[in-house]
Structures are given as C-alpha cells and as structure tokens.
C-alpha cells in the first residue's frame, strides 16, 4: 500500500509543478510585455517629411510609416521607420501631409511580438516643424 501512496503523491506533485510552471510562464510573459510597453527606453523627436503611413498585418493590424530626414540639401535622405498605435495620431500625421513635421516618439525595446508593431519606435505625437 505504501508504494501506491507514494506513486499517488508523486503524481500529485508532478501535476502541481506542471500547472505552476505554466502559470509562472503566462504571468511572467504578461508582466514582461506590460513593462516593455509601459516604460520607454528612450524618447525624442525626429524632423522630416512623412513618406508613407499604412496599416499592415494579417491578424494584428498596425500603422507603420517612414519619415525622410534630410540634413543638407542634395544629400540622400535618411529613413526613419516608425509605428503608430493610436488612430488619432495617424489622422494628425495625414493632415500634415506634404509639410515638414516633427514626430515625437518613444522607443520600446524587446517587445515579444510583431503584433505591437514592426519597429521599436512608437510615435505618440506630431507637430508642424516649419
């Protein structure tokens, strides 16, 4: 009888460890993702001309865009790729199409999925720079 009791106890502990491991993985991933989205690695702004803003993705729709930054006339433009989370900001960017703009961004490193965006740079605001 003691052998059956030992097997039952061992089986219960294996189930507990398995369930605990799954819960720890889910909670850990959730906390990590939340902190990566909540706290920014860097903040700043980039000035230039918006080349495009488009909604991309099969399942997770994100707004992705490119900003052409020109330092001196005649030099090739340096491209800054960005992601926009809020549709209100996309509308503001589109309203300033053709103008020199300053994109205010936050950099969020280490996001676990492309469902949050294709880049680490999330535009949170825009203003006309001329």
C-alpha positions in Angstrom: 0.0 0.0 0.0 2.8 2.4 0.7 4.1 2.1 -2.8 0.7 3.1 -4.3 0.5 6.0 -1.9 4.0 7.1 -2.9 3.0 6.9 -6.6 -0.1 9.0 -6.0 1.8 11.6 -4.0 4.5 11.8 -6.7 1.8 12.2 -9.4 0.1 15.0 -7.5 3.4 16.8 -7.1 4.2 16.5 -10.8 0.8 17.9 -11.7 1.3 20.8 -9.3 4.8 21.5 -10.7 3.4 21.4 -14.3 0.5 23.7 -13.5 2.7 26.1 -11.6 5.2 26.2 -14.4 2.5 27.0 -17.0 1.1 29.7 -14.7 4.5 31.2 -14.0 5.3 31.3 -17.7 2.0 33.1 -18.5 2.2 35.6 -15.7 5.9 36.2 -16.4 5.3 36.9 -20.1 2.3 39.2 -19.3 4.3 41.2 -16.7 7.3 41.5 -19.1 5.2 42.6 -22.1 3.3 45.1 -19.9 6.6 46.6 -18.6 8.1 46.8 -22.1 5.1 48.7 -23.3 4.7 50.9 -20.2 8.3 52.1 -19.8 10.2 53.6 -22.7 13.9 53.0 -23.3 14.2 56.4 -24.9 12.2 59.4 -26.0 12.8 62.1 -28.6 11.7 63.6 -31.9 12.7 63.3 -35.5 12.1 66.0 -38.1 11.5 65.4 -41.8 8.9 64.6 -44.4 6.5 61.7 -43.9 6.8 59.4 -46.9 4.0 57.0 -46.0 1.8 55.7 -43.3 -0.1 52.5 -43.9 -2.0 49.9 -41.9 -0.3 46.5 -42.2 -0.8 43.0 -41.0 -2.9 39.9 -41.4 -4.1 39.4 -37.9 -2.6 42.2 -35.9 -3.2 45.4 -37.7 -0.5 48.1 -37.0 0.1 51.5 -38.6 3.7 51.7 -40.0 5.4 54.6 -41.6 8.6 56.2 -42.9 10.0 59.6 -42.3 12.6 61.0 -44.7 15.1 63.1 -42.8 17.3 65.5 -44.9 20.1 67.3 -43.1 21.6 69.2 -46.1 20.0 69.8 -49.5 21.5 67.4 -52.1 22.2 64.7 -49.6 20.3 61.4 -49.7 17.5 61.3 -47.1 18.0 59.1 -44.1 14.8 57.0 -43.5 13.3 56.6 -40.0 10.7 53.8 -39.8 8.1 54.1 -37.1 4.9 52.6 -35.7 1.8 54.5 -34.6 -0.6 52.9 -32.1 -3.4 55.5 -32.0 -5.5 56.3 -35.0 -5.9 59.9 -33.7 -2.1 60.4 -34.3 -2.3 58.8 -37.7 -5.1 61.3 -38.6 -2.9 64.1 -37.4 0.1 62.9 -39.5 -2.1 62.6 -42.6 -3.5 66.1 -42.0 0.1 67.4 -42.2 1.0 65.5 -45.4 3.4 67.5 -47.6 4.7 69.6 -44.7 7.9 69.2 -42.7 6.9 67.6 -39.4 8.4 66.7 -36.0 7.4 63.2 -34.9 7.5 62.7 -31.1 8.4 59.1 -30.4 9.1 56.6 -27.6 11.4 53.7 -28.1 10.2 50.4 -26.6 12.9 47.6 -26.8 12.3 43.9 -26.5 8.6 43.5 -27.4 7.9 39.8 -27.8 5.8 40.0 -30.9 5.2 42.0 -34.1 1.6 42.4 -33.0 2.7 45.6 -31.3 4.4 47.0 -34.4 7.3 46.3 -36.8 9.6 48.8 -35.2 10.7 49.8 -31.7 9.8 53.4 -32.3 6.2 54.4 -31.4 5.0 57.8 -32.5 2.9 59.4 -29.8 2.5 62.9 -31.2 3.2 65.1 -34.2 3.6 68.8 -34.8 4.3 71.0 -37.9 8.1 71.9 -38.0 8.2 74.8 -40.4 
